[in-house]
């Protein structure tokens, strides 16, 4: 069954990362992601994975009844969490999807301490006909 695993980050932590993390800590985090992706690919479980740009590069779009959309830069101002990346996996069970989500949540941060970020686990749904 396919699942989408969505990794979230605290917006303030995301904004602070380039200035507060050492180069070594950033390299360890990125290597952890690469290792996970390779493992999932080798196991035939990886459908797709992407890290996303920070909130300063995103847009929020909302359609309006008059046909003119509202387009704003970044997430809404009250947003404290931002989507940092995602994986689409095809695994045998929900338990395996949760196991992967825990591993993603434990991605190392500064000094190797686990980030313990929220990871949403969404099973693939069936689109209405």
Protein Blocks (a to p, Z undefined) as FASTA:
>chain_A
ZZdddddddfklmmmmmmmpcfklmmmmmmmmmmmmmmmmmnopafbdcddddfklpccd
dddfkopacddehjdfklmbdcfbdcddddfbfklmmmmmmmmmmpccehhiafkiacdd
dddddddZZ
